[in-house]
Amino acid sequence: MMRRTLAAGTMMVLAGCAVGPNFHRPAAPATSYMQGGLPTGSGGGVATASITGNAQNGEQMFRPGAAIPAEWWKLFHYPELDQLLKRVLERNQTLEASKLSLFAAQQDKLASESALYPSVSGSFNPARYKTSRAYSNVPMADSWLYTIHTAQLNISYSPDLWGGVRRQIEAAAAEREAQKYQLEAAWLTLTSSVVDAAISYAMVRDEIATTERLIAQQQEVMRSAETQQRLGNLSMADLAQQQTLLAQTQATLPALRQMLAALHDEIAALANDMPDQPTPDFALERFSLPVDLPVSLPVQLINQRPDIKTAEAYYHVACAHVGVAIANRLPNVQLGFSPGFAAASIAQMAVPGYGQWTLGAMLTQPLFDGFELQHQETGARRRYDEAAAQYRATITTAVENVADSLNAVRNDADALVRTEEAAQAATKSAGISQMQLRLGDVSRVTMLNAQQAELQARLALAQARGARLSDTVGLFQALGGGWWNRTDDPANNRAAGGKKKG
């Protein structure tokens, strides 16, 4: 009795352990995004107040540790953009594929858990047999013809002595987590791409409108120049210069229109629409620049960036696979039990004496396999180290992305101020040059140069406005996009095989 108790206790201890390293989540990085600490705001100045919506004097304020809303794009206060995002999130097929991939990963995780339980199968085999007369004890008898009905259960069970099965389940669960965060990454990439495309669409429309206005001005000057040339007040060389400037300006329109068409097609594709679906007439002046910008601390970033969470999940997978590889090299026990009946008729199965069963156990131990299992364990350990390095590299890249986004917000705010000042000065200069040309105070070359400078300044202004808005989008994307604050997250609902957040 004591021996049986000791054996049972030993089996319980073995069943409760799992070989291989236990995964421990790495510590968060202790760092700052910028030398000297995070500034309070982006700068910008009064000059941007007229073009940045609700921004106070054109400056955006950084709020360390502030919450990021799930639908962060609503901070731009553009209803048509909100409607577009809603349509895209409902119809995008890349996002749908990520949801299905998550569901499949959950099923794989549930399937791996089946190895913890006994395997039971049943069979029924009616068979007719004929043996040679030479085996019959009674001449002329029919004993060489008979029927056997066999019904049997096959029950097998392998105790998880070393935790190899539990490590496989652990790996499958981590795989499911990786798919979950890949879904979050797809959501973040999709929403950021839509907002960026909408801003670019508005920016190109602004560039086209600016170019068309300048073409109209240049055509007016051209008509005046042609009149003066006919009257002999203007040389053919001066007229040719004006014609050249007009043609150069007109030549920029096809490229801008092609860019606008490409952005239209991109937005339609993101919403799983055909190109004939109209795109809202986005305009830069209708975008409100968010005044308060949340900036997550690096210690928060590792919980918010989907790429970091994905890398962490694969780090966990690699850790669990080390335990699986170790368990495969250790002894294993296979238990089997096969009860059943064998009778000449089905009715006899209910009669005592026709039952049968087999009970057995088998102990296996790999002895020599050409060092296959050893190499598999070594490879699993190296992949574990590789996953650790990739995890650290992902954190470094994420911190770099946030730092770049913060610098872009600050530098492009200053650039917008200077660009708007340059555009105002160029417009004023071009107007003065035209007046001076009428009075004969400047040459036509001077006036043409002023017009060209005005064109470049206005186009640069449209690009600077778009860049300022895109920088804000980039910062939200770099910080993770607020997916953890969503209430309708498919990665956490029961349809995807997960548990809802509390």
C-alpha positions as CSV (number, residue, x, y, z in Angstrom):
1,M,0.0,0.0,0.0
2,M,2.8,2.4,0.9
3,R,4.6,1.6,-2.4
4,R,1.4,2.4,-4.4
5,T,0.9,5.7,-2.5
6,L,4.5,6.7,-3.2
7,A,4.2,5.9,-6.9
8,A,1.0,7.9,-7.1
9,G,2.6,10.8,-5.3
10,T,5.6,10.7,-7.7
11,M,3.2,10.8,-10.7
12,M,1.4,13.8,-9.3
13,V,4.6,15.7,-8.7
14,L,5.8,14.9,-12.3
15,A,2.5,15.8,-13.8
16,G,2.6,19.2,-12.0
17,C,6.0,20.3,-13.4
18,A,6.9,21.4,-16.9
19,V,10.5,21.3,-18.2
20,G,12.1,24.2,-19.9
21,P,12.3,27.9,-19.1
22,N,9.2,29.8,-17.7
23,F,8.4,32.9,-19.7
24,H,8.8,36.2,-17.8
25,R,7.8,39.4,-19.4
26,P,10.8,41.6,-20.0
27,A,11.0,44.9,-18.1
28,A,9.9,48.1,-19.7
29,P,12.6,50.4,-21.0
30,A,13.7,53.3,-18.8
31,T,14.3,56.0,-21.4
32,S,13.1,59.3,-22.7
33,Y,12.1,60.2,-26.2
34,M,14.2,63.3,-26.4
35,Q,17.4,64.7,-24.8
36,G,16.5,67.1,-22.1
37,G,13.0,65.7,-21.7
38,L,9.7,66.2,-23.5
39,P,8.9,69.8,-24.4
40,T,5.5,71.2,-23.4
41,G,4.3,72.0,-26.9
42,S,4.9,72.0,-30.6
43,G,5.5,75.7,-31.1
44,G,3.9,77.2,-34.2
45,G,3.0,80.8,-33.4
46,V,0.2,83.2,-34.3
47,A,0.7,82.9,-38.0
48,T,-0.9,79.4,-38.2
49,A,-4.0,80.3,-36.2
50,S,-6.1,81.0,-39.4
51,I,-5.4,77.6,-40.9
52,T,-5.3,75.1,-38.0
53,G,-8.9,75.1,-36.9
54,N,-9.3,74.9,-33.1
55,A,-5.5,75.1,-32.4
56,Q,-4.6,77.9,-29.9
57,N,-2.3,80.2,-31.8
58,G,-1.3,77.2,-34.0
59,E,0.4,75.4,-31.1
60,Q,-0.3,71.8,-30.0
61,M,0.4,70.9,-26.4
62,F,2.0,67.6,-25.4
63,R,0.2,65.7,-22.6
64,P,2.4,63.0,-21.1
65,G,0.5,59.9,-20.0
66,A,-2.9,61.2,-21.3
67,A,-5.4,58.7,-22.6
68,I,-5.6,58.1,-26.3
69,P,-9.2,57.8,-27.5
70,A,-10.0,54.7,-29.5
71,E,-11.5,56.8,-32.4
72,W,-8.7,59.3,-32.3
73,W,-9.5,60.6,-35.8
74,K,-12.6,62.3,-34.4
75,L,-10.3,64.9,-32.9
76,F,-10.0,66.3,-36.4
77,H,-13.8,67.2,-36.2
78,Y,-14.5,66.2,-39.8
79,P,-17.9,64.4,-40.0
80,E,-17.3,63.1,-43.6
81,L,-14.0,61.5,-42.4
82,D,-15.8,59.8,-39.5
83,Q,-18.4,58.4,-41.9
84,L,-15.6,57.1,-44.2
85,L,-13.8,55.4,-41.4
86,K,-17.0,53.7,-40.3
87,R,-17.5,52.4,-43.8
88,V,-13.9,51.2,-44.2
89,L,-13.9,49.4,-40.8
90,E,-17.1,47.6,-41.8
91,R,-16.0,46.6,-45.3
92,N,-12.2,46.2,-45.5
93,Q,-11.2,42.7,-46.4
94,T,-7.7,42.8,-45.0
95,L,-9.3,43.5,-41.6
96,E,-11.8,40.7,-42.1
97,A,-8.9,38.3,-43.0
98,S,-7.2,39.2,-39.8
99,K,-10.3,38.5,-37.8
100,L,-10.6,35.0,-39.4
101,S,-6.9,34.4,-38.8
102,L,-7.5,35.1,-35.1
103,F,-10.5,32.8,-35.0
104,A,-8.4,30.0,-36.6
105,A,-5.6,30.5,-34.1
106,Q,-8.1,30.2,-31.2
107,Q,-9.3,26.9,-32.7
108,D,-5.7,25.7,-32.9
109,K,-5.2,26.6,-29.3
110,L,-8.3,24.7,-28.3
111,A,-7.3,21.7,-30.4
112,S,-3.9,21.6,-28.6
113,E,-5.7,21.2,-25.3
114,S,-7.2,17.9,-26.4
115,A,-3.8,16.2,-25.8
116,L,-4.4,16.5,-22.0
117,Y,-7.4,14.1,-22.1
118,P,-7.7,10.4,-23.0
119,S,-8.4,9.5,-26.6
120,V,-11.4,7.2,-27.0
121,S,-12.6,5.6,-30.2
122,G,-15.1,2.9,-31.0
123,S,-15.4,0.2,-33.6
124,F,-17.8,-2.4,-34.7
125,N,-16.6,-5.1,-37.1
126,P,-19.0,-7.8,-38.4
127,A,-17.1,-10.4,-40.4
128,R,-17.8,-13.7,-42.2
129,Y,-15.0,-16.3,-42.1
130,K,-14.3,-19.6,-43.9
131,T,-11.6,-22.0,-42.8
132,S,-10.3,-25.1,-44.5
133,R,-12.1,-28.5,-43.8
134,A,-8.7,-29.8,-42.6
135,Y,-9.2,-27.7,-39.4
136,S,-12.7,-29.1,-38.6
137,N,-12.9,-31.8,-35.9
138,V,-16.1,-33.1,-37.3
139,P,-16.2,-34.3,-40.9
140,M,-19.0,-32.9,-43.0
141,A,-19.8,-30.2,-40.4
142,D,-20.2,-26.5,-41.2
143,S,-17.7,-25.4,-38.5
144,W,-15.5,-23.9,-41.2
145,L,-18.1,-21.3,-41.9
146,Y,-18.8,-18.8,-39.1
147,T,-19.6,-15.1,-38.3
148,I,-18.0,-12.9,-35.7
149,H,-19.4,-9.6,-34.5
150,T,-16.7,-7.6,-32.7
151,A,-17.5,-4.3,-30.8
152,Q,-14.7,-2.6,-29.1
153,L,-13.6,0.7,-27.5
154,N,-10.0,1.8,-27.7
155,I,-8.9,4.1,-24.9
156,S,-5.4,5.5,-24.8
157,Y,-3.8,8.1,-22.5
158,S,-0.3,9.6,-22.3
159,P,0.3,11.3,-18.9
160,D,2.0,14.7,-19.4
161,L,4.9,13.7,-17.2
162,W,7.3,16.5,-18.2
163,G,4.8,19.2,-19.2
164,G,5.5,18.9,-23.0
165,V,1.8,19.0,-23.8
166,R,1.3,21.9,-21.5
167,R,4.2,23.7,-23.2
168,Q,2.5,23.1,-26.6
169,I,-0.7,24.5,-25.2
170,E,1.2,27.5,-23.9
171,A,2.8,28.0,-27.3
172,A,-0.6,27.8,-29.0
173,A,-2.1,30.3,-26.6
174,A,0.8,32.7,-27.3
175,E,0.3,32.2,-31.0
176,R,-3.3,33.2,-30.5
177,E,-2.1,36.3,-28.7
178,A,0.2,37.1,-31.6
179,Q,-2.8,36.9,-34.0
180,K,-4.8,39.1,-31.7
181,Y,-2.2,41.8,-31.8
182,Q,-1.7,41.4,-35.5
183,L,-5.4,42.2,-35.8
184,E,-4.9,45.3,-33.7
185,A,-2.0,46.2,-36.0
186,A,-4.1,45.8,-39.0
187,W,-6.8,48.0,-37.5
188,L,-4.2,50.7,-36.6
189,T,-2.6,50.6,-40.0
190,L,-6.0,50.7,-41.8
191,T,-7.3,53.7,-39.8
192,S,-4.1,55.6,-40.1
193,S,-3.9,54.9,-43.9
194,V,-7.5,56.2,-44.4
195,V,-6.9,59.4,-42.5
196,D,-3.5,60.0,-44.2
197,A,-5.1,59.4,-47.6
198,A,-7.9,61.8,-46.8
199,I,-5.4,64.5,-45.8
200,S,-3.3,63.9,-48.9
201,Y,-6.5,64.0,-51.0
202,A,-7.3,67.4,-49.5
203,M,-3.8,68.6,-50.0
204,V,-3.6,67.6,-53.7
205,R,-7.0,69.3,-54.3
206,D,-5.6,72.4,-52.7
207,E,-2.5,72.2,-54.9
208,I,-4.7,71.8,-58.0
209,A,-6.9,74.7,-57.1
210,T,-3.8,76.9,-56.4
211,T,-2.3,75.9,-59.7
212,E,-5.5,76.6,-61.6
213,R,-5.7,80.1,-60.0
214,L,-2.2,80.9,-61.0
215,I,-2.8,79.6,-64.5
216,A,-5.8,82.0,-64.8
217,Q,-3.6,84.8,-63.6
218,Q,-0.8,83.9,-66.0
219,Q,-3.3,83.6,-68.9
220,E,-4.5,87.1,-68.1
221,V,-1.0,88.4,-68.2
222,M,-0.4,86.4,-71.4
223,R,-3.3,88.1,-73.1
224,S,-2.0,91.5,-72.0
225,A,1.5,90.6,-73.3
226,E,0.1,89.5,-76.7
227,T,-1.7,92.8,-77.0
228,Q,1.5,94.7,-76.2
229,Q,3.5,92.6,-78.6
230,R,1.1,93.4,-81.4
231,L,1.4,97.1,-80.6
232,G,5.2,96.8,-80.7
233,N,5.6,97.6,-76.9
234,L,6.9,94.0,-76.2
235,S,9.5,91.9,-77.8
236,M,8.9,88.4,-79.0
237,A,11.5,87.2,-76.5
238,D,9.5,88.6,-73.6
239,L,6.3,87.1,-75.0
240,A,8.1,83.7,-75.3
241,Q,9.1,83.9,-71.7
242,Q,5.5,84.4,-70.6
243,Q,4.4,81.5,-72.8
244,T,7.1,79.3,-71.3
245,L,6.0,80.1,-67.8
246,L,2.4,79.4,-68.6
247,A,3.2,76.1,-70.3
248,Q,5.3,75.0,-67.4
249,T,2.6,75.8,-64.9
250,Q,0.0,74.0,-67.0
251,A,2.3,71.0,-67.3
252,T,2.1,70.4,-63.5
253,L,-1.7,69.9,-63.6
254,P,-1.7,66.4,-65.2
255,A,0.6,65.0,-62.5
256,L,-1.5,66.5,-59.8
257,R,-4.7,65.1,-61.3
258,Q,-3.1,61.7,-61.6
259,M,-2.1,61.8,-57.9
260,L,-5.6,62.8,-57.0
261,A,-7.1,59.9,-59.0
262,A,-4.6,57.5,-57.3
263,L,-5.7,58.7,-53.9
264,H,-9.3,58.4,-54.9
265,D,-8.7,54.8,-56.0
266,E,-6.8,54.0,-52.7
267,I,-9.6,55.3,-50.6
268,A,-12.1,53.3,-52.6
269,A,-10.0,50.1,-52.2
270,L,-9.6,50.6,-48.5
271,A,-13.4,50.6,-48.2
272,N,-13.6,47.6,-50.5
273,D,-15.4,49.8,-53.1
274,M,-15.0,50.1,-56.9
275,P,-13.4,53.2,-58.3
276,D,-16.8,54.6,-59.4
277,Q,-17.6,55.2,-55.7
278,P,-17.3,59.0,-55.0
279,T,-14.8,60.3,-52.6
280,P,-15.8,63.1,-50.2
281,D,-14.5,66.5,-51.2
282,F,-12.0,66.7,-48.4
283,A,-10.6,70.2,-47.9
284,L,-7.6,71.2,-45.7
285,E,-9.3,74.1,-44.1
286,R,-12.0,71.9,-42.7
287,F,-9.6,69.7,-40.7
288,S,-9.3,70.9,-37.1
289,L,-5.8,70.4,-35.7
290,P,-6.0,68.7,-32.2
291,V,-4.7,71.1,-29.5
292,D,-3.9,68.5,-26.9
293,L,-1.7,65.6,-28.0
294,P,-1.4,62.6,-25.7
295,V,2.1,61.2,-25.4
296,S,2.4,57.8,-23.8
297,L,5.5,57.2,-21.6
298,P,7.9,54.5,-22.8
299,V,6.8,52.3,-20.0
300,Q,3.3,52.5,-21.4
301,L,4.3,52.0,-25.0
302,I,5.1,48.3,-24.6
303,N,1.5,47.7,-23.7
304,Q,0.1,49.9,-26.5
305,R,2.1,49.2,-29.6
306,P,0.6,46.1,-31.4
307,D,4.0,45.3,-33.0
308,I,5.6,45.2,-29.5
309,K,2.8,43.0,-28.2
310,T,3.1,40.7,-31.2
311,A,6.9,40.4,-30.7
312,E,6.3,39.6,-27.1
313,A,3.8,36.9,-28.0
314,Y,6.3,35.2,-30.4
315,Y,9.0,35.5,-27.7
316,H,6.6,33.5,-25.5
317,V,6.0,31.0,-28.2
318,A,9.8,30.4,-28.6
319,C,10.2,30.0,-24.9
320,A,7.4,27.3,-24.8
321,H,9.0,25.5,-27.7
322,V,12.2,25.0,-25.7
323,G,10.2,23.0,-23.1
324,V,8.5,20.9,-25.8
325,A,11.9,20.1,-27.3
326,I,13.3,19.1,-23.9
327,A,10.2,16.9,-23.1
328,N,10.6,15.1,-26.4
329,R,14.0,13.7,-25.2
330,L,12.6,12.3,-21.9
331,P,10.9,9.0,-21.2
332,N,7.2,8.8,-21.9
333,V,4.3,6.4,-20.8
334,Q,1.5,5.3,-23.0
335,L,-1.5,3.7,-21.3
336,G,-4.1,1.7,-23.2
337,F,-7.4,-0.1,-22.4
338,S,-9.6,-1.8,-25.0
339,P,-12.9,-3.3,-23.7
340,G,-15.3,-5.0,-26.1
341,F,-17.4,-8.0,-27.2
342,A,-16.8,-10.8,-29.7
343,A,-19.8,-13.0,-30.6
344,A,-21.3,-15.0,-33.4
345,S,-24.4,-12.8,-33.4
346,I,-25.3,-9.4,-32.0
347,A,-27.7,-11.0,-29.6
348,Q,-24.9,-12.9,-27.9
349,M,-23.2,-9.7,-26.9
350,A,-25.7,-9.4,-24.1
351,V,-24.9,-12.8,-22.8
352,P,-22.2,-13.1,-20.1
353,G,-19.0,-14.7,-21.3
354,Y,-18.6,-12.9,-24.6
355,G,-16.8,-9.9,-23.3
356,Q,-13.1,-9.2,-23.8
357,W,-10.6,-6.5,-22.8
358,T,-7.0,-5.6,-23.1
359,L,-5.1,-3.5,-20.6
360,G,-1.5,-2.4,-21.2
361,A,1.1,0.2,-20.6
362,M,4.2,1.0,-22.5
363,L,7.3,3.0,-21.5
364,T,9.3,4.6,-24.3
365,Q,12.7,6.3,-24.2
366,P,14.5,7.7,-27.3
367,L,17.9,5.9,-27.4
368,F,19.5,7.0,-30.7
369,D,17.9,9.1,-33.5
370,G,21.0,10.5,-35.2
371,F,21.0,13.4,-32.7
372,E,17.8,14.7,-34.2
373,L,16.1,15.6,-30.9
374,Q,19.3,17.1,-29.5
375,H,19.6,19.4,-32.5
376,Q,15.9,20.3,-32.3
377,E,16.4,21.4,-28.7
378,T,19.5,23.4,-29.6
379,G,17.6,25.0,-32.5
380,A,14.7,25.9,-30.1
381,R,17.0,27.6,-27.7
382,R,18.6,29.6,-30.5
383,R,15.2,30.7,-31.8
384,Y,14.3,31.7,-28.2
385,D,17.4,33.9,-28.2
386,E,16.5,35.2,-31.6
387,A,12.9,36.1,-30.5
388,A,14.4,38.0,-27.5
389,A,16.6,40.0,-29.8
390,Q,13.7,40.8,-32.1
391,Y,11.6,41.9,-29.2
392,R,14.2,44.3,-28.0
393,A,14.7,45.6,-31.5
394,T,10.9,46.1,-31.9
395,I,10.9,48.3,-28.7
396,T,13.9,50.3,-30.0
397,T,12.1,50.9,-33.3
398,A,8.9,51.9,-31.5
399,V,10.6,54.4,-29.3
400,E,12.4,55.8,-32.4
401,N,9.0,56.1,-34.2
402,V,7.5,58.2,-31.4
403,A,10.6,60.4,-31.2
404,D,10.5,61.0,-34.9
405,S,6.8,61.8,-34.7
406,L,7.4,64.3,-31.9
407,N,10.2,66.0,-33.8
408,A,8.1,66.1,-36.9
409,V,5.2,67.8,-35.0
410,R,7.5,70.4,-33.6
411,N,9.6,71.1,-36.7
412,D,6.7,71.1,-39.2
413,A,4.8,73.5,-36.9
414,D,7.7,75.9,-37.3
415,A,8.0,75.2,-41.0
416,L,4.3,76.0,-41.5
417,V,4.8,79.4,-39.9
418,R,7.7,80.2,-42.1
419,T,6.0,78.8,-45.2
420,E,2.9,80.9,-44.6
421,E,5.0,84.0,-44.2
422,A,6.8,83.2,-47.4
423,A,3.6,82.6,-49.3
424,Q,2.1,85.9,-48.1
425,A,5.3,87.7,-49.1
426,A,5.5,86.0,-52.5
427,T,1.8,87.0,-53.2
428,K,2.5,90.5,-52.3
429,S,5.7,90.6,-54.3
430,A,3.9,89.2,-57.4
431,G,1.2,91.8,-57.1
432,I,3.7,94.7,-56.8
433,S,5.7,93.3,-59.8
434,Q,2.6,93.3,-62.0
435,M,1.8,97.0,-61.0
436,Q,5.4,98.0,-61.6
437,L,5.4,96.3,-65.0
438,R,2.4,98.3,-66.1
439,L,4.2,101.4,-65.0
440,G,7.4,100.3,-66.7
441,D,9.4,100.2,-63.5
442,V,10.6,96.6,-63.8
443,S,11.3,94.2,-66.6
444,R,9.0,91.4,-67.6
445,V,11.6,88.9,-66.5
446,T,11.3,90.3,-62.9
447,M,7.6,89.9,-63.0
448,L,7.8,86.3,-64.3
449,N,10.2,85.4,-61.6
450,A,7.8,86.8,-59.0
451,Q,4.9,84.8,-60.4
452,Q,7.0,81.6,-60.4
453,A,8.0,82.3,-56.8
454,E,4.4,82.8,-55.9
455,L,3.4,79.4,-57.4
456,Q,6.1,77.6,-55.5
457,A,5.3,79.3,-52.3
458,R,1.6,78.5,-52.5
459,L,2.2,74.9,-53.4
460,A,4.7,74.7,-50.5
461,L,2.1,76.1,-48.2
462,A,-0.5,73.5,-49.2
463,Q,2.1,70.8,-48.6
464,A,3.1,72.3,-45.2
465,R,-0.5,72.3,-44.1
466,G,-0.9,68.7,-45.1
467,A,2.3,67.7,-43.4
468,R,1.2,69.3,-40.1
469,L,-2.0,67.3,-40.2
470,S,-0.2,64.1,-41.2
471,D,2.3,64.5,-38.4
472,T,-0.5,64.3,-35.9
473,V,-1.8,61.1,-37.6
474,G,1.8,59.7,-37.4
475,L,2.0,60.5,-33.7
476,F,-1.3,58.7,-32.9
477,Q,-0.1,55.7,-35.0
478,A,3.3,55.6,-33.3
479,L,1.6,55.6,-29.9
480,G,-0.6,52.6,-30.8
481,G,-3.8,54.4,-31.8
482,G,-5.9,53.7,-28.6
483,W,-7.1,50.3,-29.6
484,W,-7.1,49.2,-25.9
485,N,-9.9,51.7,-25.3
486,R,-12.2,50.2,-27.8
487,T,-15.5,48.7,-26.7
488,D,-16.2,46.8,-29.9
489,D,-12.8,45.2,-30.3
490,P,-13.2,41.9,-32.2
491,A,-9.9,40.6,-30.8
492,N,-11.6,40.4,-27.3
493,N,-15.1,39.1,-28.1
494,R,-16.3,35.6,-27.8
495,A,-16.7,35.1,-31.5
496,A,-12.9,35.3,-31.7
497,G,-12.5,32.9,-28.9
498,G,-11.3,35.3,-26.3
499,K,-12.6,36.8,-23.1
500,K,-14.1,40.2,-22.9
501,K,-12.2,42.8,-21.0
502,G,-13.5,43.8,-17.6
